[in-house]
Amino acid sequence: MNIDPSTTKYLIRASIVAEGIVEKPDVVGAIFGQTEGLLGNELDLRDMQKSGRIGRIEVEIGQNKGKSEGEITIPSSLDQVETVILASALETIDRVGPCRANIEITKVEDVRLAKKKKIVERAKSLLSTLMAESNHTGESLTASVRQSVQVEEIIHYGKDKCPAGPNVPTSDAIIVVEGRADVLNLLKHGIKNAIAVEGTNIPRSIQDLSKERVVTAFVDGDRGGELILRELLQVAEVDFVARAPQTREVEDLTQKQIMKGLRNKIPAEQYVEMYGLEGIELPAATTKSEERVPQGPQTTKNQKNRGVKPPAKRGDTTSKRPAKNDQKTKILSEEQKKYKGILGELSGTSKAKMLNPSGSVVDETPVRNLAETLKKSSSDVKTLIFDGIITQRLIDIATEKGISTIVGSKLGNVAKQVTSIEIITKNDLN
């Protein structure tokens, strides 16, 4: 009779080699016949099988070159001692049918340990699946809620129904991005005044909006971003340019990368000069309404009314920048004449020169690398002369490096000047 698998404790495995042709019934008969009475009445194989303490004896045997070889398997629900005694008894069998035979125990296997191992492995697999599903569900839930809120916040601005943040209609300044995904990413990080152009054909709504607001173009750091920026610069009044890191897209940026990109924005005019965008002619800007432009002095004429802040009025500034001479003919000092000559040499080159206290040139660099070059410079630089627009960022770096004079083509968005630096523009030298 078969043993109940649920009561099996051990599995006796043995190999058999017979010098002749034998079959399964011959092997089973030899096991019962040659162990009968050998182990006493308590371990009689027939009685134990009838009571279910020993399961069905399985034999797999084959013939090869006149010999028979195979494996014997006996399930046992006896205790350890009784099981190994029975296993040892099998090795006393020396004949199967008419043939000499040899039986050798290969293993006494604890079935419960195998089951426990299988249970542990399966439990690990189930737990991994459960944890992965739980994490995915949690992330999906959070993402779903966040996305639903972001989608609810997105509006469609103007006749062109441009995707935009909820603050675009009322904000003094806006950020122009490429697509809806960029607006969503900025919303995710708390920036609600972005609007998307959705292609290189700039919508009329954004063109009209740029005449009233301070506009920052925030585009991808790839070829597509450059094409959209070129189009924006030609048809809209862009005040500042910010770009994602090279090959990166605005929709994939982290909050830190977004804030760093916006913080490092530069005036559009300076961007065109620095990167030599040939064929780009910035549109003549109309006067942006005072309530739309960030509070500060009125835009000067030579800044083309592009929403860029001019320097503070001379009556209340702390800068060492000299007042313009109202007379038609200006009297320049020898030092100013030198600055004028160097600035003339640099005109159209988009380069910068750094002078030491004695007036000698200690370094020369392209304007686009000027900020980084200044940060890394170990030379004693007193004067900076360059073919470009003087920005707040450049003044801040110059202050840190102890530079006392900055000479540039124009003055850009400078809201805060310092007493330690003299600012001179091309107009001051004419």
Buried (B, 14 or more C-beta within 10 A) or exposed (E): EEBEEEEBBBBBBBBBBBBBBBBBEBBBBBBEEBBEEEBEEEBBBEEBBEEEBBBEBEBEBEBEEEBBEBEBBBBBBBEEEBBBEBBEBBEEBEBBBEBEBBBEBEEBBEBEEEEEEEEEEEEEEEEEEEEEEEEEEEEEEEEEEEEEEBEEBBBEBBEBEBBBBBBBBEBBBBBBBBBBBBBBBBBBBEBBBBBBBBEEEBBBBBBBBBBBBBBBBBBBBBEBBBEBBBBBBBBBBBBBBBBBEEEBBBBEBEEEBBBEBBEEBBBBBBBBBBBEBEEBEBBEBEEBEEEBBEEBEEBBEEBBBBBBBBBBEEEEBEBBBEEEEEEEEEEBEEEBEBBBEBBEEBEEEBBBBBBBEEEEEBBEBBBBEBBEBBEEBEEBBBBBBBBBBBBBBBBEBBEEBEBBBBBBBBBBBBEEBEEEBBBBBBEBBE
